[in-house]
Amino acid sequence: MLVPIIKIKEKHGNKEYIHMVGTNSHDKLIIENNAIHYLNIQGMVGTQYPDESGMYFDGKEADEYYPFMTVEMVTVEEFIKIAKENMKKQTEDSIKMHKALKHYLEEKKKCREMREKDEKENGISDTVGRLF
């Protein structure tokens, strides 16, 4: 038995990102007019209007046997390997984000303490519209 691997290519400016459908809880496949489309339910954008969303299906390019792009198909064993690699990458990315957030919060605390010290020393309260 083969399992389809459906990928979405997202274009944002000069950058392209590719992700496999089903690796995010916001991923949905919908059927409209007898065609399958991808929908990110978080932003309610998908492949129905690719010029607006920048989202396109990505697959195996056309070749001498098939004159159109096709969906990649893998064995169950290959699918499990892909799922394992995806899980590991998402965990590593999450840990990186947590470390960055921790560093940001530590710096935010230092800046708040410096502003409080400055206010005590100079008697001037700064009301500029800071975002931190």
KOLGU-4560 file (N, C-alpha, C; in nm, 3 decimals, padded with zeros to 5 digits):
<recs>
<n_xx: 00.084 n_yy: -00.118 n_zz: 00.000 ca_xx: 00.000 ca_yy: 00.000 ca_zz: 00.000 c_xx: 00.088 c_yy: 00.124 c_zz: 00.000 mol: A seq: 1 type: MET>
<n_xx: 00.047 n_yy: 00.224 n_zz: -00.078 ca_xx: 00.120 ca_yy: 00.350 ca_zz: -00.083 c_xx: 00.037 c_yy: 00.461 c_zz: -00.019 mol: A seq: 2 type: LEU>
<n_xx: 00.105 n_yy: 00.557 n_zz: 00.041 ca_xx: 00.041 ca_yy: 00.669 ca_zz: 00.109 c_xx: 00.080 c_yy: 00.797 c_zz: 00.035 mol: A seq: 3 type: VAL>
<n_xx: -00.017 n_yy: 00.884 n_zz: 00.005 ca_xx: 00.018 ca_yy: 01.010 ca_zz: -00.064 c_xx: 00.086 c_yy: 01.109 c_zz: 00.031 mol: A seq: 4 type: PRO>
<n_xx: 00.186 n_yy: 01.178 n_zz: -00.020 ca_xx: 00.255 ca_yy: 01.284 ca_zz: 00.053 c_xx: 00.219 c_yy: 01.414 c_zz: -00.018 mol: A seq: 5 type: ILE>
<n_xx: 00.128 n_yy: 01.490 n_zz: 00.040 ca_xx: 00.082 ca_yy: 01.614 ca_zz: -00.022 c_xx: 00.159 c_yy: 01.730 c_zz: 00.039 mol: A seq: 6 type: ILE>
<n_xx: 00.224 n_yy: 01.806 n_zz: -00.046 ca_xx: 00.307 ca_yy: 01.917 ca_zz: 00.000 c_xx: 00.252 c_yy: 02.049 c_zz: -00.054 mol: A seq: 7 type: LYS>
<n_xx: 00.268 n_yy: 02.152 n_zz: 00.027 ca_xx: 00.225 ca_yy: 02.287 ca_zz: -00.010 c_xx: 00.348 c_yy: 02.376 c_zz: -00.016 mol: A seq: 8 type: ILE>
<n_xx: 00.358 n_yy: 02.450 n_zz: -00.125 ca_xx: 00.466 ca_yy: 02.548 ca_zz: -00.141 c_xx: 00.405 c_yy: 02.685 c_zz: -00.114 mol: A seq: 9 type: LYS>
<n_xx: 00.463 n_yy: 02.756 n_zz: -00.016 ca_xx: 00.416 ca_yy: 02.890 ca_zz: 00.017 c_xx: 00.520 c_yy: 02.991 c_zz: -00.026 mol: A seq: 10 type: GLU>
<n_xx: 00.476 n_yy: 03.089 n_zz: -00.102 ca_xx: 00.565 ca_yy: 03.195 ca_zz: -00.148 c_xx: 00.538 c_yy: 03.321 c_zz: -00.068 mol: A seq: 11 type: LYS>
<n_xx: 00.642 n_yy: 03.370 n_zz: -00.002 ca_xx: 00.635 ca_yy: 03.495 ca_zz: 00.074 c_xx: 00.749 c_yy: 03.584 c_zz: 00.027 mol: A seq: 12 type: HIS>
<n_xx: 00.717 n_yy: 03.678 n_zz: -00.061 ca_xx: 00.822 ca_yy: 03.763 ca_zz: -00.118 c_xx: 00.917 c_yy: 03.679 c_zz: -00.200 mol: A seq: 13 type: GLY>
<n_xx: 01.045 n_yy: 03.686 n_zz: -00.167 ca_xx: 01.147 ca_yy: 03.610 ca_zz: -00.240 c_xx: 01.170 c_yy: 03.471 c_zz: -00.183 mol: A seq: 14 type: ASN>
<n_xx: 01.103 n_yy: 03.439 n_zz: -00.073 ca_xx: 01.126 ca_yy: 03.311 ca_zz: -00.006 c_xx: 01.013 c_yy: 03.213 c_zz: -00.035 mol: A seq: 15 type: LYS>
<n_xx: 01.051 n_yy: 03.085 n_zz: -00.038 ca_xx: 00.954 ca_yy: 02.978 ca_zz: -00.055 c_xx: 00.970 c_yy: 02.879 c_zz: 00.061 mol: A seq: 16 type: GLU>
<n_xx: 00.859 n_yy: 02.835 n_zz: 00.112 ca_xx: 00.857 ca_yy: 02.735 ca_zz: 00.218 c_xx: 00.773 c_yy: 02.618 c_zz: 00.170 mol: A seq: 17 type: TYR>
<n_xx: 00.819 n_yy: 02.498 n_zz: 00.200 ca_xx: 00.743 ca_yy: 02.378 ca_zz: 00.164 c_xx: 00.713 c_yy: 02.301 c_zz: 00.291 mol: A seq: 18 type: ILE>
<n_xx: 00.588 n_yy: 02.264 n_zz: 00.307 ca_xx: 00.555 ca_yy: 02.179 ca_zz: 00.421 c_xx: 00.457 c_yy: 02.070 c_zz: 00.379 mol: A seq: 19 type: HIS>
<n_xx: 00.460 n_yy: 01.962 n_zz: 00.453 ca_xx: 00.375 ca_yy: 01.848 ca_zz: 00.423 c_xx: 00.241 c_yy: 01.866 c_zz: 00.494 mol: A seq: 20 type: MET>
<n_xx: 00.134 n_yy: 01.850 n_zz: 00.421 ca_xx: 00.000 ca_yy: 01.863 ca_zz: 00.477 c_xx: -00.018 c_yy: 01.756 c_zz: 00.585 mol: A seq: 21 type: VAL>
<n_xx: -00.070 n_yy: 01.801 n_zz: 00.698 ca_xx: -00.093 ca_yy: 01.709 ca_zz: 00.810 c_xx: 00.011 c_yy: 01.722 c_zz: 00.919 mol: A seq: 22 type: GLY>
<n_xx: 00.112 n_yy: 01.806 n_zz: 00.899 ca_xx: 00.215 ca_yy: 01.824 ca_zz: 01.001 c_xx: 00.181 c_yy: 01.939 c_zz: 01.094 mol: A seq: 23 type: THR>
<n_xx: 00.070 n_yy: 02.007 n_zz: 01.069 ca_xx: 00.025 ca_yy: 02.117 ca_zz: 01.153 c_xx: -00.124 c_yy: 02.098 c_zz: 01.179 mol: A seq: 24 type: ASN>
<n_xx: -00.167 n_yy: 02.127 n_zz: 01.301 ca_xx: -00.308 ca_yy: 02.106 ca_zz: 01.336 c_xx: -00.402 c_yy: 02.197 c_zz: 01.258 mol: A seq: 25 type: SER>
<n_xx: -00.349 n_yy: 02.301 n_zz: 01.193 ca_xx: -00.433 ca_yy: 02.392 ca_zz: 01.114 c_xx: -00.452 c_yy: 02.345 c_zz: 00.970 mol: A seq: 26 type: HIS>
<n_xx: -00.386 n_yy: 02.239 n_zz: 00.930 ca_xx: -00.395 ca_yy: 02.187 ca_zz: 00.794 c_xx: -00.527 c_yy: 02.114 c_zz: 00.772 mol: A seq: 27 type: ASP>
<n_xx: -00.593 n_yy: 02.146 n_zz: 00.662 ca_xx: -00.714 ca_yy: 02.074 ca_zz: 00.622 c_xx: -00.711 c_yy: 02.056 c_zz: 00.470 mol: A seq: 28 type: LYS>
<n_xx: -00.766 n_yy: 01.945 n_zz: 00.425 ca_xx: -00.791 ca_yy: 01.924 ca_zz: 00.283 c_xx: -00.942 c_yy: 01.933 c_zz: 00.266 mol: A seq: 29 type: LEU>
<n_xx: -00.984 n_yy: 02.015 n_zz: 00.172 ca_xx: -01.127 ca_yy: 02.031 ca_zz: 00.148 c_xx: -01.158 c_yy: 01.991 c_zz: 00.004 mol: A seq: 30 type: ILE>
<n_xx: -01.282 n_yy: 01.956 n_zz: -00.019 ca_xx: -01.327 ca_yy: 01.919 ca_zz: -00.153 c_xx: -01.427 c_yy: 02.024 c_zz: -00.198 mol: A seq: 31 type: ILE>
<n_xx: -01.397 n_yy: 02.085 n_zz: -00.312 ca_xx: -01.485 ca_yy: 02.188 ca_zz: -00.368 c_xx: -01.491 c_yy: 02.168 c_zz: -00.518 mol: A seq: 32 type: GLU>
<n_xx: -01.611 n_yy: 02.157 n_zz: -00.571 ca_xx: -01.632 ca_yy: 02.134 ca_zz: -00.714 c_xx: -01.552 c_yy: 02.014 c_zz: -00.764 mol: A seq: 33 type: ASN>
<n_xx: -01.556 n_yy: 01.907 n_zz: -00.685 ca_xx: -01.490 ca_yy: 01.781 ca_zz: -00.719 c_xx: -01.337 c_yy: 01.794 c_zz: -00.729 mol: A seq: 34 type: ASN>
<n_xx: -01.279 n_yy: 01.894 n_zz: -00.665 ca_xx: -01.134 ca_yy: 01.912 ca_zz: -00.663 c_xx: -01.089 c_yy: 01.925 c_zz: -00.517 mol: A seq: 35 type: ALA>
<n_xx: -00.973 n_yy: 01.873 n_zz: -00.488 ca_xx: -00.916 ca_yy: 01.883 ca_zz: -00.354 c_xx: -00.833 c_yy: 02.010 c_zz: -00.344 mol: A seq: 36 type: ILE>
<n_xx: -00.852 n_yy: 02.083 n_zz: -00.235 ca_xx: -00.775 ca_yy: 02.203 ca_zz: -00.208 c_xx: -00.720 c_yy: 02.196 c_zz: -00.066 mol: A seq: 37 type: HIS>
<n_xx: -00.609 n_yy: 02.264 n_zz: -00.044 ca_xx: -00.552 ca_yy: 02.277 ca_zz: 00.089 c_xx: -00.607 c_yy: 02.405 c_zz: 00.152 mol: A seq: 38 type: TYR>
<n_xx: -00.635 n_yy: 02.399 n_zz: 00.284 ca_xx: -00.681 ca_yy: 02.516 ca_zz: 00.357 c_xx: -00.610 c_yy: 02.521 c_zz: 00.492 mol: A seq: 39 type: LEU>
<n_xx: -00.548 n_yy: 02.635 n_zz: 00.522 ca_xx: -00.493 ca_yy: 02.658 ca_zz: 00.655 c_xx: -00.604 c_yy: 02.726 c_zz: 00.733 mol: A seq: 40 type: ASN>
<n_xx: -00.664 n_yy: 02.654 n_zz: 00.828 ca_xx: -00.781 ca_yy: 02.708 ca_zz: 00.897 c_xx: -00.746 c_yy: 02.820 c_zz: 00.995 mol: A seq: 41 type: ILE>
<n_xx: -00.618 n_yy: 02.837 n_zz: 01.026 ca_xx: -00.579 ca_yy: 02.947 ca_zz: 01.114 c_xx: -00.598 c_yy: 03.081 c_zz: 01.044 mol: A seq: 42 type: GLN>
<n_xx: -00.554 n_yy: 03.090 n_zz: 00.920 ca_xx: -00.567 ca_yy: 03.214 ca_zz: 00.843 c_xx: -00.675 c_yy: 03.208 c_zz: 00.737 mol: A seq: 43 type: GLY>
<n_xx: -00.739 n_yy: 03.091 n_zz: 00.723 ca_xx: -00.843 ca_yy: 03.068 ca_zz: 00.623 c_xx: -00.795 c_yy: 03.103 c_zz: 00.482 mol: A seq: 44 type: MET>
<n_xx: -00.673 n_yy: 03.061 n_zz: 00.451 ca_xx: -00.617 ca_yy: 03.076 ca_zz: 00.317 c_xx: -00.567 c_yy: 02.941 c_zz: 00.269 mol: A seq: 45 type: VAL>
<n_xx: -00.562 n_yy: 02.926 n_zz: 00.139 ca_xx: -00.517 ca_yy: 02.798 ca_zz: 00.085 c_xx: -00.492 c_yy: 02.804 c_zz: -00.063 mol: A seq: 46 type: GLY>
<n_xx: -00.507 n_yy: 02.689 n_zz: -00.126 ca_xx: -00.473 ca_yy: 02.676 ca_zz: -00.268 c_xx: -00.587 c_yy: 02.711 c_zz: -00.363 mol: A seq: 47 type: THR>
<n_xx: -00.704 n_yy: 02.745 n_zz: -00.312 ca_xx: -00.814 ca_yy: 02.779 ca_zz: -00.401 c_xx: -00.783 c_yy: 02.903 c_zz: -00.484 mol: A seq: 48 type: GLN>
<n_xx: -00.715 n_yy: 03.000 n_zz: -00.422 ca_xx: -00.679 ca_yy: 03.126 ca_zz: -00.488 c_xx: -00.529 c_yy: 03.148 c_zz: -00.471 mol: A seq: 49 type: TYR>
<n_xx: -00.448 n_yy: 03.071 n_zz: -00.543 ca_xx: -00.303 ca_yy: 03.074 ca_zz: -00.520 c_xx: -00.237 c_yy: 03.208 c_zz: -00.546 mol: A seq: 50 type: PRO>
<n_xx: -00.290 n_yy: 03.287 n_zz: -00.640 ca_xx: -00.230 ca_yy: 03.418 ca_zz: -00.667 c_xx: -00.245 c_yy: 03.510 c_zz: -00.547 mol: A seq: 51 type: ASP>
<n_xx: -00.353 n_yy: 03.493 n_zz: -00.472 ca_xx: -00.376 ca_yy: 03.575 ca_zz: -00.353 c_xx: -00.303 c_yy: 03.521 c_zz: -00.230 mol: A seq: 52 type: GLU>
<n_xx: -00.306 n_yy: 03.389 n_zz: -00.213 ca_xx: -00.250 ca_yy: 03.328 ca_zz: -00.092 c_xx: -00.101 c_yy: 03.299 c_zz: -00.103 mol: A seq: 53 type: SER>
<n_xx: -00.051 n_yy: 03.281 n_zz: -00.225 ca_xx: 00.089 ca_yy: 03.239 ca_zz: -00.242 c_xx: 00.109 c_yy: 03.092 c_zz: -00.211 mol: A seq: 54 type: GLY>
<n_xx: 00.000 n_yy: 03.015 n_zz: -00.204 ca_xx: 00.007 ca_yy: 02.872 ca_zz: -00.172 c_xx: -00.025 c_yy: 02.789 c_zz: -00.295 mol: A seq: 55 type: MET>
<n_xx: 00.064 n_yy: 02.694 n_zz: -00.321 ca_xx: 00.050 ca_yy: 02.606 ca_zz: -00.437 c_xx: 00.081 c_yy: 02.463 c_zz: -00.394 mol: A seq: 56 type: TYR>
<n_xx: 00.022 n_yy: 02.366 n_zz: -00.461 ca_xx: 00.061 ca_yy: 02.228 ca_zz: -00.438 c_xx: 00.201 c_yy: 02.208 c_zz: -00.495 mol: A seq: 57 type: PHE>
<n_xx: 00.278 n_yy: 02.122 n_zz: -00.430 ca_xx: 00.412 ca_yy: 02.088 ca_zz: -00.475 c_xx: 00.416 c_yy: 01.936 c_zz: -00.490 mol: A seq: 58 type: ASP>
<n_xx: 00.476 n_yy: 01.887 n_zz: -00.596 ca_xx: 00.482 ca_yy: 01.743 ca_zz: -00.617 c_xx: 00.593 c_yy: 01.708 c_zz: -00.712 mol: A seq: 59 type: GLY>
<n_xx: 00.583 n_yy: 01.588 n_zz: -00.765 ca_xx: 00.681 ca_yy: 01.542 ca_zz: -00.863 c_xx: 00.654 c_yy: 01.613 c_zz: -00.995 mol: A seq: 60 type: LYS>
<n_xx: 00.757 n_yy: 01.668 n_zz: -01.052 ca_xx: 00.743 ca_yy: 01.742 ca_zz: -01.178 c_xx: 00.703 c_yy: 01.650 c_zz: -01.292 mol: A seq: 61 type: GLU>
<n_xx: 00.643 n_yy: 01.709 n_zz: -01.393 ca_xx: 00.604 ca_yy: 01.635 ca_zz: -01.513 c_xx: 00.727 c_yy: 01.570 c_zz: -01.576 mol: A seq: 62 type: ALA>
<n_xx: 00.705 n_yy: 01.456 n_zz: -01.640 ca_xx: 00.815 ca_yy: 01.389 ca_zz: -01.710 c_xx: 00.761 c_yy: 01.327 c_zz: -01.839 mol: A seq: 63 type: ASP>
<n_xx: 00.839 n_yy: 01.242 n_zz: -01.900 ca_xx: 00.799 ca_yy: 01.185 ca_zz: -02.028 c_xx: 00.678 c_yy: 01.092 c_zz: -02.016 mol: A seq: 64 type: GLU>
<n_xx: 00.652 n_yy: 01.039 n_zz: -01.896 ca_xx: 00.540 ca_yy: 00.947 ca_zz: -01.877 c_xx: 00.411 c_yy: 01.017 c_zz: -01.833 mol: A seq: 65 type: TYR>
<n_xx: 00.427 n_yy: 01.123 n_zz: -01.753 ca_xx: 00.311 ca_yy: 01.197 ca_zz: -01.703 c_xx: 00.329 c_yy: 01.344 c_zz: -01.736 mol: A seq: 66 type: TYR>
<n_xx: 00.242 n_yy: 01.400 n_zz: -01.817 ca_xx: 00.260 ca_yy: 01.539 ca_zz: -01.862 c_xx: 00.215 c_yy: 01.645 c_zz: -01.760 mol: A seq: 67 type: PRO>
<n_xx: 00.201 n_yy: 01.604 n_zz: -01.634 ca_xx: 00.158 ca_yy: 01.699 ca_zz: -01.531 c_xx: 00.223 c_yy: 01.661 c_zz: -01.399 mol: A seq: 68 type: PHE>
<n_xx: 00.220 n_yy: 01.754 n_zz: -01.304 ca_xx: 00.275 ca_yy: 01.728 ca_zz: -01.172 c_xx: 00.192 c_yy: 01.619 c_zz: -01.104 mol: A seq: 69 type: MET>
<n_xx: 00.258 n_yy: 01.531 n_zz: -01.029 ca_xx: 00.188 ca_yy: 01.424 ca_zz: -00.958 c_xx: 00.219 c_yy: 01.430 c_zz: -00.809 mol: A seq: 70 type: THR>
<n_xx: 00.134 n_yy: 01.368 n_zz: -00.730 ca_xx: 00.154 ca_yy: 01.360 ca_zz: -00.585 c_xx: 00.250 c_yy: 01.245 c_zz: -00.557 mol: A seq: 71 type: VAL>
<n_xx: 00.348 n_yy: 01.270 n_zz: -00.472 ca_xx: 00.444 ca_yy: 01.167 ca_zz: -00.432 c_xx: 00.372 c_yy: 01.061 c_zz: -00.350 mol: A seq: 72 type: GLU>
<n_xx: 00.406 n_yy: 00.935 n_zz: -00.375 ca_xx: 00.348 ca_yy: 00.823 ca_zz: -00.301 c_xx: 00.463 c_yy: 00.746 c_zz: -00.237 mol: A seq: 73 type: MET>
<n_xx: 00.446 n_yy: 00.709 n_zz: -00.110 ca_xx: 00.551 ca_yy: 00.635 ca_zz: -00.038 c_xx: 00.490 c_yy: 00.514 c_zz: 00.031 mol: A seq: 74 type: VAL>
<n_xx: 00.577 n_yy: 00.421 n_zz: 00.068 ca_xx: 00.531 ca_yy: 00.303 ca_zz: 00.143 c_xx: 00.499 c_yy: 00.345 c_zz: 00.286 mol: A seq: 75 type: THR>
<n_xx: 00.428 n_yy: 00.258 n_zz: 00.357 ca_xx: 00.395 ca_yy: 00.286 ca_zz: 00.496 c_xx: 00.524 c_yy: 00.302 c_zz: 00.578 mol: A seq: 76 type: VAL>
<n_xx: 00.622 n_yy: 00.218 n_zz: 00.551 ca_xx: 00.750 ca_yy: 00.228 ca_zz: 00.623 c_xx: 00.817 c_yy: 00.363 c_zz: 00.597 mol: A seq: 77 type: GLU>
<n_xx: 00.816 n_yy: 00.408 n_zz: 00.472 ca_xx: 00.873 ca_yy: 00.540 ca_zz: 00.440 c_xx: 00.795 c_yy: 00.652 c_zz: 00.507 mol: A seq: 78 type: GLU>
<n_xx: 00.663 n_yy: 00.635 n_zz: 00.512 ca_xx: 00.578 ca_yy: 00.735 ca_zz: 00.576 c_xx: 00.610 c_yy: 00.747 c_zz: 00.725 mol: A seq: 79 type: PHE>
<n_xx: 00.629 n_yy: 00.634 n_zz: 00.791 ca_xx: 00.664 ca_yy: 00.635 ca_zz: 00.933 c_xx: 00.798 c_yy: 00.705 c_zz: 00.954 mol: A seq: 80 type: ILE>
<n_xx: 00.893 n_yy: 00.678 n_zz: 00.866 ca_xx: 01.024 ca_yy: 00.744 ca_zz: 00.876 c_xx: 01.009 c_yy: 00.896 c_zz: 00.859 mol: A seq: 81 type: LYS>
<n_xx: 00.929 n_yy: 00.939 n_zz: 00.762 ca_xx: 00.905 ca_yy: 01.082 ca_zz: 00.741 c_xx: 00.838 c_yy: 01.144 c_zz: 00.864 mol: A seq: 82 type: ILE>
<n_xx: 00.740 n_yy: 01.074 n_zz: 00.921 ca_xx: 00.670 ca_yy: 01.124 ca_zz: 01.040 c_xx: 00.767 c_yy: 01.138 c_zz: 01.157 mol: A seq: 83 type: ALA>
<n_xx: 00.855 n_yy: 01.042 n_zz: 01.174 ca_xx: 00.954 ca_yy: 01.046 ca_zz: 01.282 c_xx: 01.048 c_yy: 01.165 c_zz: 01.265 mol: A seq: 84 type: LYS>
<n_xx: 01.096 n_yy: 01.187 n_zz: 01.142 ca_xx: 01.186 ca_yy: 01.299 ca_zz: 01.116 c_xx: 01.115 c_yy: 01.433 c_zz: 01.138 mol: A seq: 85 type: GLU>
<n_xx: 00.989 n_yy: 01.441 n_zz: 01.097 ca_xx: 00.912 ca_yy: 01.563 ca_zz: 01.116 c_xx: 00.892 c_yy: 01.592 c_zz: 01.265 mol: A seq: 86 type: ASN>
<n_xx: 00.860 n_yy: 01.488 n_zz: 01.342 ca_xx: 00.840 ca_yy: 01.504 ca_zz: 01.486 c_xx: 00.968 c_yy: 01.556 c_zz: 01.553 mol: A seq: 87 type: MET>
<n_xx: 01.081 n_yy: 01.501 n_zz: 01.513 ca_xx: 01.209 ca_yy: 01.543 ca_zz: 01.571 c_xx: 01.238 c_yy: 01.689 c_zz: 01.535 mol: A seq: 88 type: LYS>
<n_xx: 01.215 n_yy: 01.727 n_zz: 01.408 ca_xx: 01.242 ca_yy: 01.864 ca_zz: 01.365 c_xx: 01.151 c_yy: 01.962 c_zz: 01.438 mol: A seq: 89 type: LYS>
<n_xx: 01.022 n_yy: 01.929 n_zz: 01.450 ca_xx: 00.930 ca_yy: 02.019 ca_zz: 01.521 c_xx: 00.969 c_yy: 02.035 c_zz: 01.667 mol: A seq: 90 type: GLN>
<n_xx: 01.018 n_yy: 01.927 n_zz: 01.730 ca_xx: 01.063 ca_yy: 01.935 ca_zz: 01.870 c_xx: 01.185 c_yy: 02.025 c_zz: 01.881 mol: A seq: 91 type: THR>
<n_xx: 01.282 n_yy: 02.007 n_zz: 01.790 ca_xx: 01.402 ca_yy: 02.091 ca_zz: 01.792 c_xx: 01.368 c_yy: 02.238 c_zz: 01.769 mol: A seq: 92 type: GLU>
<n_xx: 01.278 n_yy: 02.265 n_zz: 01.674 ca_xx: 01.236 ca_yy: 02.403 ca_zz: 01.647 c_xx: 01.166 c_yy: 02.464 c_zz: 01.768 mol: A seq: 93 type: ASP>
<n_xx: 01.085 n_yy: 02.386 n_zz: 01.837 ca_xx: 01.013 ca_yy: 02.434 ca_zz: 01.955 c_xx: 01.112 c_yy: 02.469 c_zz: 02.066 mol: A seq: 94 type: SER>
<n_xx: 01.212 n_yy: 02.386 n_zz: 02.085 ca_xx: 01.314 ca_yy: 02.412 ca_zz: 02.188 c_xx: 01.391 c_yy: 02.539 c_zz: 02.154 mol: A seq: 95 type: ILE>
<n_xx: 01.427 n_yy: 02.559 n_zz: 02.028 ca_xx: 01.495 ca_yy: 02.682 ca_zz: 01.986 c_xx: 01.410 c_yy: 02.804 c_zz: 02.017 mol: A seq: 96 type: LYS>
<n_xx: 01.281 n_yy: 02.796 n_zz: 01.987 ca_xx: 01.191 ca_yy: 02.908 ca_zz: 02.012 c_xx: 01.183 c_yy: 02.937 c_zz: 02.162 mol: A seq: 97 type: MET>
<n_xx: 01.174 n_yy: 02.832 n_zz: 02.245 ca_xx: 01.166 ca_yy: 02.852 ca_zz: 02.390 c_xx: 01.292 c_yy: 02.918 c_zz: 02.443 mol: A seq: 98 type: HIS>
<n_xx: 01.408 n_yy: 02.878 n_zz: 02.392 ca_xx: 01.534 ca_yy: 02.940 ca_zz: 02.435 c_xx: 01.538 c_yy: 03.086 c_zz: 02.395 mol: A seq: 99 type: LYS>
<n_xx: 01.494 n_yy: 03.117 n_zz: 02.274 ca_xx: 01.493 ca_yy: 03.256 ca_zz: 02.227 c_xx: 01.398 c_yy: 03.340 c_zz: 02.311 mol: A seq: 100 type: ALA>
<n_xx: 01.281 n_yy: 03.285 n_zz: 02.342 ca_xx: 01.184 ca_yy: 03.358 ca_zz: 02.425 c_xx: 01.239 c_yy: 03.381 c_zz: 02.565 mol: A seq: 101 type: LEU>
<n_xx: 01.305 n_yy: 03.282 n_zz: 02.622 ca_xx: 01.365 ca_yy: 03.296 ca_zz: 02.755 c_xx: 01.467 c_yy: 03.409 c_zz: 02.754 mol: A seq: 102 type: LYS>
<n_xx: 01.552 n_yy: 03.411 n_zz: 02.651 ca_xx: 01.653 ca_yy: 03.516 ca_zz: 02.639 c_xx: 01.586 c_yy: 03.653 c_zz: 02.625 mol: A seq: 103 type: HIS>
<n_xx: 01.482 n_yy: 03.662 n_zz: 02.546 ca_xx: 01.409 ca_yy: 03.788 ca_zz: 02.528 c_xx: 01.351 c_yy: 03.836 c_zz: 02.661 mol: A seq: 104 type: TYR>
<n_xx: 01.288 n_yy: 03.746 n_zz: 02.736 ca_xx: 01.226 ca_yy: 03.785 ca_zz: 02.863 c_xx: 01.331 c_yy: 03.830 c_zz: 02.966 mol: A seq: 105 type: LEU>
<n_xx: 01.447 n_yy: 03.765 n_zz: 02.962 ca_xx: 01.557 ca_yy: 03.808 ca_zz: 03.051 c_xx: 01.603 c_yy: 03.949 c_zz: 03.016 mol: A seq: 106 type: GLU>
<n_xx: 01.617 n_yy: 03.977 n_zz: 02.887 ca_xx: 01.657 ca_yy: 04.110 ca_zz: 02.842 c_xx: 01.550 c_yy: 04.214 c_zz: 02.874 mol: A seq: 107 type: GLU>
<n_xx: 01.425 n_yy: 04.175 n_zz: 02.858 ca_xx: 01.314 ca_yy: 04.266 ca_zz: 02.889 c_xx: 01.318 c_yy: 04.306 c_zz: 03.036 mol: A seq: 108 type: LYS>
<n_xx: 01.344 n_yy: 04.209 n_zz: 03.123 ca_xx: 01.352 ca_yy: 04.236 ca_zz: 03.267 c_xx: 01.468 c_yy: 04.333 c_zz: 03.297 mol: A seq: 109 type: LYS>
<n_xx: 01.583 n_yy: 04.310 n_zz: 03.233 ca_xx: 01.699 ca_yy: 04.399 ca_zz: 03.252 c_xx: 01.666 c_yy: 04.542 c_zz: 03.208 mol: A seq: 110 type: LYS>
<n_xx: 01.599 n_yy: 04.555 n_zz: 03.095 ca_xx: 01.563 ca_yy: 04.688 ca_zz: 03.044 c_xx: 01.464 c_yy: 04.758 c_zz: 03.138 mol: A seq: 111 type: CYS>
<n_xx: 01.366 n_yy: 04.682 n_zz: 03.190 ca_xx: 01.270 ca_yy: 04.741 ca_zz: 03.283 c_xx: 01.342 c_yy: 04.791 c_zz: 03.409 mol: A seq: 112 type: ARG>
<n_xx: 01.435 n_yy: 04.710 n_zz: 03.460 ca_xx: 01.511 ca_yy: 04.749 ca_zz: 03.578 c_xx: 01.596 c_yy: 04.873 c_zz: 03.552 mol: A seq: 113 type: GLU>
<n_xx: 01.656 n_yy: 04.882 n_zz: 03.433 ca_xx: 01.737 ca_yy: 05.000 ca_zz: 03.398 c_xx: 01.649 c_yy: 05.124 c_zz: 03.390 mol: A seq: 114 type: MET>
<n_xx: 01.526 n_yy: 05.111 n_zz: 03.332 ca_xx: 01.436 ca_yy: 05.226 ca_zz: 03.324 c_xx: 01.391 c_yy: 05.271 c_zz: 03.463 mol: A seq: 115 type: ARG>
<n_xx: 01.360 n_yy: 05.173 n_zz: 03.549 ca_xx: 01.318 ca_yy: 05.206 ca_zz: 03.686 c_xx: 01.430 c_yy: 05.278 c_zz: 03.762 mol: A seq: 116 type: GLU>
<n_xx: 01.552 n_yy: 05.229 n_zz: 03.745 ca_xx: 01.668 ca_yy: 05.293 ca_zz: 03.811 c_xx: 01.686 c_yy: 05.436 c_zz: 03.759 mol: A seq: 117 type: LYS>
<n_xx: 01.675 n_yy: 05.452 n_zz: 03.628 ca_xx: 01.689 ca_yy: 05.585 ca_zz: 03.567 c_xx: 01.583 c_yy: 05.680 c_zz: 03.620 mol: A seq: 118 type: ASP>
<n_xx: 01.460 n_yy: 05.630 n_zz: 03.632 ca_xx: 01.350 ca_yy: 05.715 ca_zz: 03.681 c_xx: 01.376 c_yy: 05.760 c_zz: 03.826 mol: A seq: 119 type: GLU>
<n_xx: 01.425 n_yy: 05.667 n_zz: 03.909 ca_xx: 01.456 ca_yy: 05.703 ca_zz: 04.048 c_xx: 01.568 c_yy: 05.805 c_zz: 04.056 mol: A seq: 120 type: LYS>
<n_xx: 01.672 n_yy: 05.785 n_zz: 03.974 ca_xx: 01.789 ca_yy: 05.873 ca_zz: 03.978 c_xx: 01.760 c_yy: 06.011 c_zz: 03.919 mol: A seq: 121 type: GLU>
<n_xx: 01.679 n_yy: 06.017 n_zz: 03.814 ca_xx: 01.656 ca_yy: 06.143 ca_zz: 03.743 c_xx: 01.518 c_yy: 06.204 c_zz: 03.770 mol: A seq: 122 type: ASN>
<n_xx: 01.429 n_yy: 06.129 n_zz: 03.830 ca_xx: 01.297 ca_yy: 06.181 ca_zz: 03.861 c_xx: 01.210 c_yy: 06.205 c_zz: 03.740 mol: A seq: 123 type: GLY>
<n_xx: 01.245 n_yy: 06.145 n_zz: 03.628 ca_xx: 01.167 ca_yy: 06.165 ca_zz: 03.505 c_xx: 01.110 c_yy: 06.029 c_zz: 03.462 mol: A seq: 124 type: ILE>
<n_xx: 00.978 n_yy: 06.029 n_zz: 03.439 ca_xx: 00.912 ca_yy: 05.908 ca_zz: 03.392 c_xx: 00.897 c_yy: 05.915 c_zz: 03.241 mol: A seq: 125 type: SER>
<n_xx: 00.942 n_yy: 05.812 n_zz: 03.174 ca_xx: 00.937 ca_yy: 05.807 ca_zz: 03.028 c_xx: 00.806 c_yy: 05.741 c_zz: 02.986 mol: A seq: 126 type: ASP>
<n_xx: 00.723 n_yy: 05.813 n_zz: 02.912 ca_xx: 00.593 ca_yy: 05.758 ca_zz: 02.870 c_xx: 00.589 c_yy: 05.728 c_zz: 02.721 mol: A seq: 127 type: THR>
<n_xx: 00.704 n_yy: 05.714 n_zz: 02.659 ca_xx: 00.710 ca_yy: 05.680 ca_zz: 02.517 c_xx: 00.641 c_yy: 05.545 c_zz: 02.494 mol: A seq: 128 type: VAL>
<n_xx: 00.573 n_yy: 05.529 n_zz: 02.382 ca_xx: 00.494 ca_yy: 05.408 ca_zz: 02.355 c_xx: 00.578 c_yy: 05.288 c_zz: 02.320 mol: A seq: 129 type: GLY>
<n_xx: 00.653 n_yy: 05.237 n_zz: 02.415 ca_xx: 00.736 ca_yy: 05.119 ca_zz: 02.394 c_xx: 00.651 c_yy: 04.994 c_zz: 02.380 mol: A seq: 130 type: ARG>
<n_xx: 00.703 n_yy: 04.897 n_zz: 02.314 ca_xx: 00.635 ca_yy: 04.768 ca_zz: 02.298 c_xx: 00.693 c_yy: 04.662 c_zz: 02.390 mol: A seq: 131 type: LEU>
<n_xx: 00.774 n_yy: 04.704 n_zz: 02.489 ca_xx: 00.830 ca_yy: 04.607 ca_zz: 02.583 c_xx: 00.812 c_yy: 04.652 c_zz: 02.725 mol: A seq: 132 type: PHE>
</recs>
